[in-house]
């Protein structure tokens, strides 16, 4: 039985930020729409195969790599919680701060 995906407020904000960045940079929403679809499709894969992930240094948190991003998520009792969508080109020290909060 699969557990449903729940996007945390932080993950939703990450998606909005990513979309806004590419919409502004490219002066078009075509790329950002494709990228967001890739994230949604990846969430469906996580839902079906939650153990198909990379290990992380954070307790009970898994990572799913997509392009230059990692979807960090936690498998809960009733659902899978997507914590953040991390751009791997960012400073890894920021990730440590975010994951501790």
MOVENTA-V653680 format. One record per residue. N is the residue number from 1. RES is the residue in one letter. PHI is phi in radians with two decimals (999 if undefined). PSI is psi as a letter, one per 40 degrees, with the letter a starting at -180 (none if undefined). NEAR is the number of other C-alpha atoms within 8 Angstrom. Layout:
n=N res=RES phi=PHI psi=PSI near=NEAR
n=N res=RES phi=PHI psi=PSI near=NEAR
//
This chain:
n=1 res=X phi=999 psi=h near=2
n=2 res=X phi=-1.49 psi=i near=5
n=3 res=X phi=-1.74 psi=h near=9
n=4 res=X phi=-1.20 psi=i near=8
n=5 res=X phi=-1.51 psi=h near=11
n=6 res=X phi=-2.18 psi=h near=8
n=7 res=X phi=-1.59 psi=h near=9
n=8 res=X phi=-1.22 psi=i near=10
n=9 res=X phi=-0.98 psi=d near=6
n=10 res=X phi=-1.09 psi=d near=8
n=11 res=X phi=-1.13 psi=d near=12
n=12 res=X phi=-1.09 psi=d near=10
n=13 res=X phi=-1.13 psi=d near=8
n=14 res=X phi=-1.04 psi=d near=11
n=15 res=X phi=-1.09 psi=d near=10
n=16 res=X phi=-1.09 psi=d near=8
n=17 res=X phi=-1.11 psi=d near=8
n=18 res=X phi=-1.10 psi=d near=9
n=19 res=X phi=-1.08 psi=d near=12
n=20 res=X phi=-1.06 psi=d near=8
n=21 res=X phi=-1.03 psi=d near=8
n=22 res=X phi=-1.26 psi=d near=13
n=23 res=X phi=-1.08 psi=d near=13
n=24 res=X phi=-1.23 psi=d near=8
n=25 res=X phi=-1.08 psi=d near=7
n=26 res=X phi=-1.62 psi=e near=8
n=27 res=X phi=0.91 psi=f near=7
n=28 res=X phi=-2.87 psi=i near=9
n=29 res=X phi=-1.73 psi=e near=10
n=30 res=X phi=-1.05 psi=d near=7
n=31 res=X phi=-1.17 psi=d near=10
n=32 res=X phi=-1.11 psi=d near=11
n=33 res=X phi=-1.11 psi=d near=9
n=34 res=X phi=-1.14 psi=d near=8
n=35 res=X phi=-1.13 psi=d near=8
n=36 res=X phi=-1.12 psi=d near=10
n=37 res=X phi=-1.12 psi=d near=8
n=38 res=X phi=-1.07 psi=d near=8
n=39 res=X phi=-1.12 psi=d near=9
n=40 res=X phi=-1.11 psi=d near=8
n=41 res=X phi=-1.10 psi=d near=8
n=42 res=X phi=-1.16 psi=d near=10
n=43 res=X phi=-1.09 psi=d near=9
n=44 res=X phi=-1.14 psi=d near=9
n=45 res=X phi=-1.13 psi=d near=9
n=46 res=X phi=-1.07 psi=d near=11
n=47 res=X phi=-1.06 psi=d near=12
n=48 res=X phi=-1.36 psi=d near=8
n=49 res=X phi=-2.28 psi=g near=7
n=50 res=X phi=-1.11 psi=d near=9
n=51 res=X phi=-1.58 psi=e near=5
n=52 res=X phi=-1.47 psi=g near=7
n=53 res=X phi=-2.65 psi=i near=9
n=54 res=X phi=-1.77 psi=i near=8
n=55 res=X phi=-1.25 psi=i near=7
n=56 res=X phi=-2.23 psi=i near=8
n=57 res=X phi=-1.48 psi=e near=5
n=58 res=X phi=-1.78 psi=h near=6
n=59 res=X phi=-1.00 psi=h near=5
n=60 res=X phi=1.08 psi=e near=6
n=61 res=X phi=-1.97 psi=h near=12
n=62 res=X phi=-1.94 psi=i near=11
n=63 res=X phi=-2.29 psi=i near=12
n=64 res=X phi=-2.14 psi=h near=12
n=65 res=X phi=-1.51 psi=h near=10
n=66 res=X phi=-2.43 psi=h near=9
n=67 res=X phi=0.90 psi=b near=4
n=68 res=X phi=-1.69 psi=e near=8
n=69 res=X phi=-2.19 psi=i near=10
n=70 res=X phi=-2.25 psi=h near=12
n=71 res=X phi=-1.57 psi=h near=13
n=72 res=X phi=-1.63 psi=h near=13
n=73 res=X phi=-2.55 psi=i near=12
n=74 res=X phi=-2.21 psi=h near=11
n=75 res=X phi=-1.51 psi=h near=10
n=76 res=X phi=-1.72 psi=i near=7
n=77 res=X phi=-1.13 psi=d near=4
n=78 res=X phi=-1.85 psi=e near=6
n=79 res=X phi=-2.75 psi=i near=10
n=80 res=X phi=-1.93 psi=h near=13
n=81 res=X phi=-1.72 psi=h near=12
n=82 res=X phi=-1.43 psi=h near=14
n=83 res=X phi=-1.45 psi=d near=12
n=84 res=X phi=-2.63 psi=i near=12
n=85 res=X phi=-1.98 psi=h near=12
n=86 res=X phi=-1.79 psi=h near=11
n=87 res=X phi=-1.45 psi=h near=8
n=88 res=X phi=-1.14 psi=e near=9
n=89 res=X phi=-1.45 psi=e near=5
n=90 res=X phi=-1.39 psi=i near=7
n=91 res=X phi=-1.13 psi=h near=7
n=92 res=X phi=-1.09 psi=d near=7
n=93 res=X phi=-1.14 psi=d near=6
n=94 res=X phi=-1.13 psi=d near=8
n=95 res=X phi=-1.07 psi=d near=9
n=96 res=X phi=-1.03 psi=d near=8
n=97 res=X phi=-1.13 psi=d near=8
n=98 res=X phi=-1.11 psi=d near=7
n=99 res=X phi=-1.24 psi=d near=7
n=100 res=X phi=-1.41 psi=d near=5
n=101 res=X phi=-1.48 psi=none near=4
//
